Amino acid sequence: MRHTASVYARLIAAQFRSITEYPADFWTMVTVALIQQAAQIAFIAVIFAQVTTLDGWGFPQMLLLIGFMVLTDSVTEVGWDGMWKLGRMIVDGGMDYAIVRPAPVMMQIGSSAIGMQSAANMTTGATMIAIGWGGAGIPLSMLPAAALLLLCAVVVQLTVITIMNCANFWLKGPSPVFAWLTAQTQETATRFPLTIYPKAVRTLLTWVVPLAFVNYIPVRILTGDLPLWWLAVPPAVALVCFAAAVLVAKAGLTRYESAGH
């Protein structure tokens, strides 16, 4: 475990050195990400200038909802963005290099890239959470609970991404179709309270593809909409997702056939 953690830290550090080697590219991506997130906040602000609540959710709660999603996604982009290359590596034989190295295969792939926009997104997400926290009147005593919920959200996010990208072991194509569809669904659907959707959609996003545990469930717990015993649910879901990702990755690796003959 210590060796794996050390290798992972060195790989991430190497990626940081790589993306900062070209400052113009890095700062361009950071600026674009900041503008994008600022536009998102402005859009929500314009909506709530016309309406007071959205199915009982006010502006602070919406900031928390989007802030959790943005912050969790940015943390995943820092530590696991290379997973989006898995499909291409399966097709072109790039998996061969990871398989023969003395380190977990998925860890090598996940840490092989960092999203350059992640620094800006992380800052924006944390800012939205801080503003929404104060506006919603959440006591500071809930900070440990928020840290636990954020950790579980990151685990759920990266394991769902891993599972969906592993579908390419069976699809045999370079494009991460299922992962892309999942990311788009999360980006469009979970930025709003799940209560506005039909029961089937709520069930799907909570218990089948548990994206609700990235932001919706944590915010409901922090704001008191769910009782505190719900704090035990996100760790259990994160553990199940992690176990599922391990099993799917192992099953996928057994199907890997290297490049074409």
TITIVEX-586053 format. One record per residue: x, y, z of N, C-alpha, C in turn. Coordinates in Angstrom, 3 decimals. Last residue first. Example, Ala and Ser with C-alpha at 12.3 -4.5 7.8 and 13.67 -1.06 7.14 Angstrom:
<nodes>
<node <12.850 -2.250 7.080> <13.670 -1.060 7.140> <12.900 0.030 7.870>> <node <13.190 -5.690 7.800> <12.300 -4.500 7.800> <13.200 -3.300 7.800>> 
</nodes>
This chain:
<nodes>
<node <-3.644 -7.906 -34.598> <-2.602 -8.798 -35.117> <-2.139 -8.346 -36.503>> <node <-4.140 -5.049 -32.415> <-4.519 -5.995 -33.460> <-3.347 -6.785 -33.994>> <node <-2.932 -4.987 -28.948> <-3.283 -4.390 -30.233> <-3.620 -5.481 -31.243>> <node <-4.436 -6.868 -26.203> <-3.397 -6.035 -26.797> <-3.857 -5.517 -28.149>> <node <-6.700 -7.895 -25.074> <-5.998 -8.724 -26.054> <-4.867 -7.992 -26.742>> <node <-8.552 -8.126 -22.089> <-7.631 -7.323 -22.903> <-6.785 -8.232 -23.783>> <node <-10.050 -9.539 -20.344> <-10.500 -9.532 -21.740> <-9.533 -8.778 -22.670>> <node <-8.980 -9.042 -17.898> <-8.902 -10.421 -18.384> <-9.317 -10.533 -19.853>> <node <-9.683 -6.391 -17.578> <-8.281 -6.712 -17.868> <-8.129 -8.141 -18.363>> <node <-12.405 -6.629 -16.884> <-12.008 -6.029 -18.153> <-10.588 -6.389 -18.540>> <node <-12.267 -7.759 -14.345> <-12.933 -8.503 -15.417> <-12.532 -7.958 -16.780>> <node <-10.959 -5.648 -13.030> <-10.318 -6.961 -13.122> <-10.930 -7.799 -14.246>> <node <-12.921 -3.639 -13.304> <-11.586 -3.448 -13.879> <-10.868 -4.786 -14.036>> <node <-15.048 -4.770 -11.862> <-15.214 -4.500 -13.290> <-13.850 -4.337 -13.965>> <node <-13.896 -4.892 -9.275> <-14.345 -6.111 -9.948> <-14.470 -5.904 -11.452>> <node <-13.386 -2.167 -8.763> <-12.295 -3.150 -8.727> <-12.682 -4.408 -9.503>> <node <-15.976 -1.111 -8.901> <-14.955 -0.659 -9.850> <-13.794 -1.642 -9.909>> <node <-17.187 -2.401 -6.716> <-17.682 -2.658 -8.075> <-16.649 -2.253 -9.114>> <node <-15.735 -1.262 -4.607> <-15.664 -2.700 -4.841> <-16.124 -3.051 -6.254>> <node <-16.569 1.413 -4.932> <-15.153 1.061 -5.041> <-14.994 -0.434 -5.334>> <node <-19.320 1.182 -4.468> <-18.838 1.655 -5.769> <-17.380 1.273 -5.981>> <node <-19.272 0.373 -1.776> <-19.859 -0.516 -2.796> <-19.362 -0.122 -4.184>> <node <-18.114 2.668 -0.633> <-17.449 1.375 -0.516> <-17.958 0.398 -1.565>> <node <-20.063 4.594 -1.225> <-18.706 4.748 -1.759> <-17.952 3.424 -1.722>> <node <-22.194 3.587 0.295> <-22.312 3.658 -1.166> <-20.940 3.776 -1.811>> <node <-21.113 3.930 2.863> <-21.479 2.591 2.399> <-21.581 2.555 0.876>> <node <-20.767 6.732 2.969> <-19.601 5.844 3.044> <-19.904 4.431 2.554>> <node <-23.613 7.553 2.640> <-22.591 7.821 1.622> <-21.323 6.969 1.749>> <node <-24.834 6.532 5.157> <-25.158 5.983 3.836> <-24.081 6.287 2.784>> <node <-24.284 7.815 7.494> <-23.738 6.468 7.338> <-23.931 5.920 5.932>> <node <-25.725 10.135 7.405> <-24.266 10.236 7.252> <-23.614 8.869 7.074>> <node <-28.303 9.607 8.076> <-27.960 9.458 6.661> <-26.459 9.599 6.420>> <node <-28.584 10.410 10.638> <-28.201 9.009 10.442> <-27.880 8.711 8.983>> <node <-29.503 13.027 10.487> <-28.063 12.807 10.567> <-27.650 11.347 10.393>> <node <-32.150 13.345 7.975> <-31.647 13.177 9.347> <-30.168 12.786 9.351>> <node <-32.314 15.860 5.456> <-32.235 14.440 5.792> <-31.685 14.312 7.205>> <node <-32.261 18.568 5.623> <-33.418 17.961 4.954> <-33.465 16.453 5.175>> <node <-30.008 19.789 6.657> <-30.989 19.247 7.591> <-32.221 18.669 6.949>> <node <-27.966 20.534 5.049> <-29.005 21.543 5.299> <-30.117 21.037 6.225>> <node <-26.458 18.193 4.882> <-25.887 19.380 5.521> <-26.940 20.424 5.869>> <node <-28.194 16.480 3.463> <-27.762 16.135 4.821> <-27.282 17.380 5.550>> <node <-28.447 17.816 1.044> <-29.650 17.570 1.846> <-29.291 17.199 3.286>> <node <-25.798 17.706 0.160> <-26.403 18.999 0.474> <-27.652 18.814 1.330>> <node <-25.402 14.872 -0.216> <-24.613 15.645 0.756> <-25.259 16.974 1.149>> <node <-27.407 14.390 -2.277> <-27.535 13.804 -0.945> <-26.686 14.553 0.081>> <node <-26.267 15.998 -4.440> <-27.646 16.138 -3.958> <-27.820 15.615 -2.531>> <node <-23.487 15.256 -4.977> <-23.883 16.586 -4.500> <-25.277 16.646 -3.862>> <node <-22.887 12.541 -5.110> <-21.826 13.512 -5.365> <-22.214 14.884 -4.817>> <node <-25.091 11.016 -4.859> <-24.213 11.057 -3.694> <-22.997 11.953 -3.918>> <node <-26.240 11.024 -7.343> <-26.863 11.867 -6.316> <-25.963 12.001 -5.091>> <node <-25.004 9.092 -8.800> <-24.467 10.442 -8.921> <-25.084 11.397 -7.902>> <node <-25.090 6.113 -8.881> <-25.356 6.954 -7.699> <-24.727 8.343 -7.737>> <node <-26.937 4.422 -10.818> <-25.708 5.184 -11.079> <-25.718 6.309 -10.042>> <node <-28.811 3.374 -8.819> <-28.247 2.590 -9.929> <-26.911 3.184 -10.371>> <node <-29.614 5.179 -6.843> <-29.278 3.812 -6.449> <-28.705 2.965 -7.568>> <node <-29.844 7.789 -7.972> <-29.503 7.605 -6.561> <-28.973 6.214 -6.274>> <node <-30.582 7.786 -10.585> <-29.426 8.609 -10.228> <-29.032 8.485 -8.756>> <node <-32.847 6.048 -10.491> <-31.688 5.739 -11.330> <-30.443 6.478 -10.857>> <node <-34.592 7.466 -8.814> <-34.104 6.142 -8.416> <-32.843 5.773 -9.190>> <node <-35.066 9.743 -10.368> <-34.476 9.873 -9.034> <-33.876 8.552 -8.572>> <node <-36.310 8.571 -12.577> <-35.026 9.259 -12.751> <-34.313 9.403 -11.409>> <node <-38.643 7.589 -11.379> <-37.726 6.664 -12.048> <-36.346 7.288 -12.228>> <node <-39.932 9.900 -10.475> <-39.385 8.948 -9.507> <-38.377 8.005 -10.147>> <node <-39.006 12.853 -12.413> <-39.875 11.718 -12.070> <-39.156 10.729 -11.145>> <node <-37.518 15.816 -10.850> <-37.582 14.774 -11.874> <-38.547 13.670 -11.458>> <node <-37.231 17.503 -8.784> <-37.994 18.033 -9.921> <-38.182 16.984 -11.014>> <node <-35.596 16.314 -6.940> <-37.031 16.260 -6.685> <-37.863 16.804 -7.845>> <node <-32.992 16.827 -7.462> <-33.560 15.647 -8.105> <-35.067 15.545 -7.891>> <node <-32.122 20.181 -8.213> <-32.612 19.205 -7.229> <-33.299 18.032 -7.909>> <node <-29.493 20.466 -10.713> <-30.791 20.851 -10.169> <-31.238 19.810 -9.137>> <node <-27.269 19.284 -11.560> <-27.107 20.682 -11.156> <-28.413 21.248 -10.602>> <node <-27.826 16.775 -12.490> <-27.601 16.914 -11.049> <-27.257 18.337 -10.625>> <node <-28.206 17.079 -15.335> <-29.299 16.676 -14.443> <-29.041 17.019 -12.987>> <node <-25.851 17.954 -16.652> <-27.143 18.585 -16.936> <-28.194 18.296 -15.879>> <node <-23.706 16.489 -15.598> <-23.566 17.933 -15.806> <-24.923 18.608 -15.975>> <node <-24.670 13.843 -15.654> <-24.360 14.499 -14.384> <-24.341 16.013 -14.545>> <node <-24.864 13.488 -18.415> <-26.051 13.363 -17.571> <-25.841 14.060 -16.243>> <node <-22.182 13.749 -19.115> <-23.151 14.716 -19.615> <-24.447 14.689 -18.799>> <node <-21.100 11.508 -17.822> <-20.642 12.854 -17.457> <-21.627 13.918 -17.919>> <node <-22.463 9.454 -19.192> <-22.624 9.613 -17.744> <-22.230 11.014 -17.304>> <node <-21.493 9.820 -21.763> <-22.930 9.974 -21.515> <-23.199 10.179 -20.022>> <node <-18.774 9.234 -21.289> <-19.164 10.562 -21.767> <-20.649 10.817 -21.500>> <node <-18.926 6.559 -20.553> <-18.391 7.540 -19.604> <-18.813 8.950 -20.003>> <node <-19.901 5.444 -22.914> <-20.693 5.353 -21.694> <-20.223 6.369 -20.655>> <node <-17.769 6.134 -24.757> <-19.161 6.519 -24.978> <-19.959 6.534 -23.679>> <node <-14.837 6.822 -25.229> <-15.503 6.437 -23.970> <-16.976 6.828 -23.971>> <node <-13.465 5.480 -28.174> <-14.259 6.561 -27.605> <-14.975 6.096 -26.335>> <node <-12.210 3.209 -29.205> <-11.400 4.211 -28.499> <-12.206 5.271 -27.776>> <node <-13.634 -0.091 -28.577> <-13.526 1.155 -29.328> <-12.766 2.188 -28.540>> <node <-14.527 -2.443 -27.347> <-13.365 -2.482 -28.249> <-13.268 -1.240 -29.120>> <node <-16.502 -3.008 -25.503> <-16.886 -2.320 -26.737> <-15.786 -2.354 -27.789>> <node <-15.095 -4.172 -23.408> <-16.063 -4.994 -24.131> <-16.465 -4.339 -25.460>> <node <-13.479 -2.170 -22.574> <-12.883 -3.506 -22.684> <-13.794 -4.426 -23.484>> <node <-15.207 -0.047 -22.269> <-14.486 -0.155 -23.532> <-13.704 -1.459 -23.665>> <node <-16.071 -0.049 -19.694> <-16.971 -0.646 -20.689> <-16.270 -0.829 -22.022>> <node <-14.335 1.479 -18.268> <-13.993 0.064 -18.432> <-14.925 -0.659 -19.394>> <node <-15.702 3.863 -18.097> <-14.607 3.768 -19.065> <-14.194 2.318 -19.300>> <node <-17.482 3.168 -16.056> <-18.007 3.502 -17.376> <-16.918 3.465 -18.445>> <node <-15.705 2.732 -13.899> <-16.572 1.652 -14.377> <-17.051 1.932 -15.796>> <node <-14.543 5.305 -13.648> <-13.726 4.125 -13.947> <-14.573 3.007 -14.535>> <node <-16.757 6.882 -12.964> <-15.998 7.172 -14.188> <-15.183 5.961 -14.611>> <node <-17.359 5.666 -10.515> <-18.340 5.630 -11.605> <-17.647 5.899 -12.935>> <node <-15.009 6.314 -9.117> <-15.318 4.909 -9.382> <-16.358 4.763 -10.491>> <node <-15.075 9.101 -8.989> <-13.992 8.463 -9.746> <-14.273 6.987 -10.017>> <node <-17.519 9.520 -7.508> <-17.275 10.120 -8.823> <-16.222 9.344 -9.606>> <node <-17.125 8.146 -5.093> <-18.236 7.773 -5.989> <-17.968 8.284 -7.398>> <node <-14.907 9.595 -4.103> <-14.805 8.151 -4.358> <-15.891 7.696 -5.323>> <node <-16.054 12.153 -3.863> <-14.911 11.947 -4.764> <-14.772 10.466 -5.118>> <node <-18.014 11.632 -1.925> <-18.410 12.109 -3.254> <-17.296 11.884 -4.269>> <node <-16.458 10.982 0.291> <-17.320 9.949 -0.306> <-17.737 10.346 -1.720>> <node <-15.322 13.535 0.701> <-14.476 12.375 0.428> <-15.279 11.270 -0.243>> <node <-17.647 15.009 1.258> <-16.839 15.344 0.083> <-15.932 14.179 -0.295>> <node <-18.464 13.815 3.647> <-19.334 13.736 2.470> <-18.575 14.054 1.188>> <node <-16.326 14.512 5.325> <-16.633 13.107 5.059> <-17.461 12.960 3.795>> <node <-16.602 17.308 5.275> <-15.359 16.696 4.796> <-15.581 15.221 4.466>> <node <-19.134 17.585 6.446> <-18.934 18.021 5.064> <-17.669 17.404 4.476>> <node <-18.580 16.670 9.025> <-19.526 15.925 8.196> <-19.353 16.292 6.727>> <node <-16.827 18.726 9.860> <-16.346 17.342 9.729> <-17.266 16.480 8.869>> <node <-18.728 20.960 9.692> <-17.559 20.868 8.811> <-16.980 19.448 8.730>> <node <-20.763 21.350 11.453> <-21.011 20.381 10.383> <-19.821 20.236 9.441>> <node <-20.096 23.420 13.079> <-19.950 22.070 13.640> <-20.186 20.980 12.600>> <node <-20.872 25.691 11.836> <-19.507 25.237 11.599> <-19.263 23.840 12.157>> <node <-24.260 25.390 10.529> <-23.291 25.646 11.604> <-21.914 25.073 11.273>> <node <-25.679 27.026 7.766> <-25.194 25.735 8.285> <-24.155 26.000 9.362>> <node <-27.041 29.070 6.383> <-27.004 29.062 7.844> <-26.566 27.741 8.444>> <node <-27.017 29.473 3.713> <-27.962 28.467 4.202> <-27.968 28.370 5.721>> <node <-24.975 31.350 3.470> <-26.343 31.735 3.142> <-27.381 30.766 3.664>> <node <-22.726 29.814 4.173> <-23.141 30.947 4.995> <-24.577 31.343 4.742>> <node <-22.815 27.945 2.051> <-22.791 27.506 3.451> <-23.290 28.618 4.363>> <node <-22.600 29.479 -0.252> <-23.846 28.772 0.017> <-23.953 28.320 1.462>> <node <-19.931 30.317 0.072> <-21.018 31.308 0.026> <-22.359 30.648 0.355>> <node <-18.591 27.816 0.081> <-18.436 28.748 1.202> <-19.572 29.764 1.244>> <node <-19.331 26.750 -2.407> <-19.715 26.056 -1.178> <-19.645 27.004 0.011>> <node <-18.148 28.624 -4.108> <-19.604 28.443 -4.126> <-20.088 27.754 -2.859>> <node <-15.439 28.164 -3.462> <-16.052 29.475 -3.215> <-17.577 29.371 -3.179>> <node <-15.051 25.550 -4.346> <-14.897 25.848 -2.920> <-15.546 27.183 -2.559>> <node <-15.458 25.985 -7.115> <-16.323 25.089 -6.359> <-16.262 25.366 -4.862>> <node <-13.322 27.738 -7.717> <-14.704 28.169 -7.897> <-15.664 27.314 -7.085>> <node <-11.092 26.106 -7.162> <-11.271 27.376 -6.469> <-12.723 27.839 -6.532>> <node <-11.546 24.036 -8.976> <-11.465 23.743 -7.547> <-11.699 25.007 -6.724>> <node <-11.445 25.363 -11.410> <-12.698 24.749 -10.981> <-12.705 24.452 -9.487>> <node <-8.741 26.109 -11.476> <-9.787 27.133 -11.457> <-11.108 26.559 -10.959>> <node <-7.561 23.548 -11.504> <-7.205 24.518 -10.458> <-8.281 25.600 -10.334>> <node <-8.565 22.266 -13.813> <-8.979 21.804 -12.491> <-8.673 22.808 -11.389>> <node <-7.785 22.709 -16.355> <-8.787 23.624 -15.833> <-9.145 23.318 -14.387>> <node <-6.113 20.619 -16.984> <-5.499 21.920 -16.731> <-6.487 22.924 -16.139>> <node <-6.365 17.455 -15.591> <-7.091 18.482 -16.320> <-6.549 19.867 -15.979>> <node <-3.734 15.190 -15.924> <-4.393 16.137 -15.028> <-5.098 17.176 -15.889>> <node <-2.797 11.742 -16.327> <-3.185 13.045 -16.876> <-3.844 13.871 -15.789>> <node <-2.306 9.345 -15.092> <-1.482 9.683 -16.253> <-1.854 11.011 -16.904>> <node <-3.740 8.224 -13.069> <-2.816 9.302 -12.714> <-1.962 9.773 -13.884>> <node <-5.159 6.165 -14.339> <-5.878 7.287 -13.745> <-4.981 8.477 -13.458>> <node <-3.060 4.391 -15.028> <-3.839 5.063 -16.064> <-4.536 6.303 -15.494>> <node <-2.089 3.555 -12.521> <-1.190 4.166 -13.504> <-1.966 4.968 -14.545>> <node <-4.411 2.450 -11.444> <-3.783 3.589 -10.789> <-2.846 4.314 -11.745>> <node <-4.828 0.294 -13.117> <-5.782 1.399 -13.150> <-5.225 2.642 -12.465>> <node <-2.551 -1.339 -12.424> <-2.773 -0.847 -13.783> <-3.680 0.379 -13.795>> <node <-0.293 -1.023 -9.724> <-1.668 -1.289 -10.181> <-1.964 -0.598 -11.505>> <node <3.086 -1.862 -10.669> <2.150 -0.969 -9.982> <0.754 -1.270 -10.513>> <node <5.434 -2.638 -12.328> <5.117 -3.143 -10.979> <4.270 -2.170 -10.163>> <node <4.344 -3.008 -15.763> <4.995 -2.245 -14.702> <4.556 -2.749 -13.334>> <node <2.821 -4.358 -17.594> <4.116 -4.956 -17.241> <4.854 -4.169 -16.150>> <node <0.545 -2.757 -17.917> <0.398 -4.111 -17.388> <1.733 -4.667 -16.903>> <node <1.403 -0.408 -19.129> <0.908 -0.359 -17.758> <0.869 -1.745 -17.121>> <node <2.109 -1.334 -21.677> <3.125 -0.707 -20.839> <2.696 -0.696 -19.371>> <node <-0.330 -2.278 -22.712> <0.785 -3.204 -22.502> <1.816 -2.628 -21.539>> <node <-2.042 -0.229 -23.242> <-2.217 -0.911 -21.968> <-1.038 -1.826 -21.664>> <node <-1.618 0.520 -25.837> <-0.914 1.258 -24.796> <-1.036 0.629 -23.422>> <node <-2.973 -0.593 -27.927> <-2.000 -1.426 -27.235> <-1.232 -0.711 -26.148>> <node <-5.005 0.846 -29.066> <-3.671 0.977 -29.662> <-2.586 0.173 -28.941>> <node <-7.284 0.065 -27.528> <-7.258 -0.135 -28.976> <-5.837 -0.111 -29.530>> <node <-6.695 0.743 -24.909> <-7.116 -0.621 -25.215> <-6.970 -0.918 -26.697>> <node <-6.158 3.447 -25.150> <-5.063 2.560 -24.775> <-5.411 1.097 -25.038>> <node <-8.710 4.445 -25.697> <-7.667 4.544 -26.720> <-6.504 3.591 -26.423>> <node <-9.968 3.885 -23.222> <-10.447 3.293 -24.469> <-9.392 3.313 -25.560>> <node <-8.459 5.467 -21.348> <-8.463 4.007 -21.295> <-8.890 3.373 -22.613>> <node <-8.437 8.136 -21.016> <-7.618 7.616 -22.108> <-7.707 6.101 -22.231>> <node <-9.816 8.750 -18.743> <-10.502 9.008 -20.002> <-9.701 8.521 -21.206>> <node <-8.029 8.415 -16.697> <-8.933 7.306 -16.981> <-9.683 7.496 -18.297>> <node <-6.657 10.728 -16.140> <-6.113 9.841 -17.169> <-7.024 8.697 -17.537>> <node <-7.789 11.950 -13.974> <-8.255 12.355 -15.296> <-7.734 11.451 -16.412>> <node <-7.377 11.767 -11.246> <-7.831 10.561 -11.959> <-8.241 10.857 -13.401>> <node <-6.675 14.086 -9.791> <-6.099 12.804 -9.415> <-6.433 11.616 -10.275>> <node <-7.880 16.304 -11.043> <-6.492 16.378 -10.578> <-5.906 14.980 -10.404>> <node <-10.456 15.435 -11.533> <-9.620 15.827 -12.669> <-8.146 15.912 -12.277>> <node <-11.352 15.113 -8.913> <-11.202 13.932 -9.763> <-10.316 14.233 -10.968>> <node <-11.473 17.786 -8.194> <-10.560 16.895 -7.470> <-10.304 15.632 -8.285>> <node <-13.478 18.603 -9.972> <-12.127 19.152 -10.122> <-11.103 18.308 -9.374>> <node <-15.712 17.195 -9.028> <-15.229 16.950 -10.381> <-13.799 17.452 -10.551>> <node <-15.982 18.378 -6.504> <-15.724 16.944 -6.625> <-15.147 16.607 -7.988>> <node <-16.528 21.041 -7.271> <-15.349 20.729 -6.470> <-14.988 19.249 -6.580>> <node <-18.936 20.759 -8.750> <-17.742 21.339 -9.376> <-16.480 20.955 -8.602>> <node <-20.689 19.621 -6.827> <-20.435 18.952 -8.092> <-19.135 19.442 -8.723>> <node <-20.632 21.548 -4.793> <-20.187 20.184 -4.508> <-19.847 19.444 -5.797>> <node <-21.715 23.737 -6.229> <-20.369 23.786 -5.687> <-19.815 22.413 -5.374>> <node <-24.322 22.981 -6.762> <-23.393 23.103 -7.886> <-21.953 23.108 -7.387>> <node <-25.255 22.935 -4.064> <-25.461 21.815 -4.976> <-24.451 21.843 -6.115>> <node <-24.617 25.477 -3.076> <-24.031 24.280 -2.468> <-24.109 23.093 -3.414>> <node <-26.261 26.991 -4.747> <-24.804 27.181 -4.793> <-24.092 25.981 -4.182>> <node <-28.725 26.063 -3.883> <-28.311 25.782 -5.249> <-26.801 25.979 -5.419>> <node <-28.755 27.107 -1.298> <-28.769 25.651 -1.473> <-28.331 25.254 -2.892>> <node <-28.809 29.891 -1.883> <-27.672 29.282 -1.171> <-27.604 27.767 -1.354>> <node <-31.353 30.097 -3.345> <-30.077 30.380 -3.993> <-28.893 29.776 -3.235>> <node <-33.486 27.314 -2.287> <-33.142 28.707 -2.511> <-31.771 28.860 -3.150>> <node <-35.797 24.860 -2.991> <-34.361 25.123 -2.905> <-34.107 26.598 -3.229>> <node <-38.467 24.385 -3.507> <-38.052 24.528 -2.115> <-36.575 24.821 -1.916>> <node <-38.486 24.365 -6.292> <-38.967 23.198 -5.560> <-38.455 23.203 -4.117>> <node <-36.638 26.984 -6.051> <-36.861 25.967 -7.073> <-37.188 24.675 -6.344>> <node <-37.561 30.319 -4.999> <-37.107 28.949 -4.759> <-37.376 28.080 -5.975>> <node <-38.063 32.837 -6.146> <-37.430 32.741 -4.822> <-36.870 31.358 -4.544>> <node <-37.307 34.149 -9.389> <-38.059 33.232 -8.529> <-37.317 33.095 -7.207>> <node <-35.604 36.141 -10.333> <-36.995 36.119 -10.792> <-37.877 35.224 -9.925>> <node <-33.197 35.694 -9.278> <-33.663 37.079 -9.210> <-35.129 37.174 -9.619>> <node <-32.725 33.130 -9.907> <-33.257 33.383 -8.566> <-33.538 34.857 -8.323>> <node <-31.742 33.463 -12.533> <-32.965 32.687 -12.288> <-33.577 33.054 -10.945>> <node <-29.421 34.920 -12.008> <-30.487 35.524 -12.810> <-31.811 34.791 -12.580>> <node <-27.938 33.002 -10.596> <-28.333 34.252 -9.932> <-29.475 34.932 -10.678>> <node <-27.500 31.078 -12.563> <-28.312 30.721 -11.399> <-28.813 31.974 -10.695>> <node <-25.872 32.663 -14.250> <-27.119 32.079 -14.751> <-28.052 31.723 -13.597>> <node <-23.688 33.202 -12.617> <-24.534 34.313 -13.064> <-25.879 33.803 -13.556>> <node <-22.613 30.641 -12.386> <-23.127 31.301 -11.189> <-24.074 32.437 -11.585>> <node <-21.882 30.283 -15.080> <-22.819 29.358 -14.451> <-23.441 29.980 -13.205>> <node <-20.008 32.272 -15.458> <-21.253 32.318 -16.238> <-22.313 31.415 -15.622>> <node <-18.043 31.286 -13.768> <-18.671 32.569 -13.450> <-19.993 32.713 -14.201>> <node <-17.310 28.979 -15.160> <-17.958 28.834 -13.859> <-18.648 30.135 -13.436>> <node <-16.204 30.185 -17.482> <-17.305 29.223 -17.580> <-18.052 29.103 -16.260>> <node <-14.134 31.705 -16.412> <-15.227 32.375 -17.128> <-16.447 31.462 -17.205>> <node <-12.544 29.634 -15.361> <-13.102 30.657 -14.472> <-14.280 31.377 -15.122>> <node <-11.859 28.271 -17.724> <-12.628 27.585 -16.690> <-13.280 28.582 -15.729>> <node <-10.332 30.236 -19.019> <-11.568 29.743 -19.646> <-12.455 29.074 -18.608>> <node <-8.192 30.411 -17.189> <-9.051 31.570 -17.460> <-10.385 31.147 -18.058>> <node <-7.095 27.837 -17.366> <-7.590 28.330 -16.081> <-8.558 29.485 -16.291>> <node <-6.321 27.781 -20.050> <-7.343 26.857 -19.583> <-7.928 27.309 -18.250>> <node <-4.385 29.813 -19.954> <-5.533 29.935 -20.855> <-6.667 29.036 -20.392>> <node <-2.532 28.765 -18.204> <-3.304 29.922 -17.771> <-4.486 30.201 -18.690>> <node <-1.567 26.566 -19.795> <-2.131 26.370 -18.463> <-3.024 27.533 -18.065>> <node <-0.567 27.778 -22.106> <-1.658 26.813 -22.196> <-2.364 26.664 -20.846>> <node <1.482 29.343 -20.918> <0.408 29.981 -21.685> <-0.805 29.058 -21.798>> <node <3.261 27.489 -19.670> <2.436 28.404 -18.865> <1.270 29.024 -19.626>> <node <4.201 24.528 -19.900> <3.712 25.445 -20.930> <2.745 26.423 -20.260>> <node <4.728 23.214 -17.603> <5.869 23.475 -18.473> <5.492 24.463 -19.582>> <node <2.562 22.481 -16.219> <3.077 23.831 -15.937> <4.295 24.167 -16.778>> <node <2.181 19.885 -17.017> <1.190 20.882 -17.443> <1.664 22.306 -17.170>> <node <4.489 18.596 -15.901> <4.237 18.591 -17.340> <3.285 19.707 -17.758>> <node <4.263 18.867 -13.188> <5.416 19.488 -13.854> <5.172 19.591 -15.353>> <node <1.934 17.337 -12.868> <1.933 18.760 -12.533> <3.093 19.478 -13.215>> <node <2.914 14.813 -13.591> <1.892 15.446 -14.418> <1.791 16.940 -14.133>> <node <4.661 14.343 -11.478> <5.199 14.441 -12.841> <4.196 15.109 -13.771>> <node <2.834 14.157 -9.401> <3.815 15.250 -9.394> <4.408 15.449 -10.778>> <node <1.555 11.787 -10.139> <0.792 13.028 -10.124> <1.740 14.227 -10.152>> <node <3.721 10.001 -9.800> <3.089 10.156 -11.109> <2.298 11.462 -11.194>> <node <4.234 10.243 -7.078> <5.275 10.627 -8.040> <4.682 10.839 -9.433>> <node <1.834 9.257 -5.998> <2.242 10.637 -5.717> <3.291 11.107 -6.721>> <node <1.948 6.575 -6.919> <0.865 7.467 -7.342> <1.256 8.930 -7.143>> <node <4.170 5.636 -5.519> <4.190 5.677 -6.991> <3.136 6.640 -7.515>> <node <3.171 5.855 -2.902> <4.373 6.593 -3.299> <4.458 6.732 -4.818>> <node <1.014 4.092 -2.945> <0.774 5.516 -2.666> <1.961 6.362 -3.106>> <node <2.420 1.689 -3.432> <1.430 2.177 -4.394> <1.169 3.665 -4.210>> <node <3.954 1.490 -1.071> <4.617 1.599 -2.375> <3.668 2.169 -3.422>> <node <1.941 1.247 0.833> <2.828 2.404 0.885> <3.532 2.605 -0.445>> <node <0.829 -1.205 0.000> <0.000 0.000 0.000> <0.868 1.263 0.000>> 
</nodes>
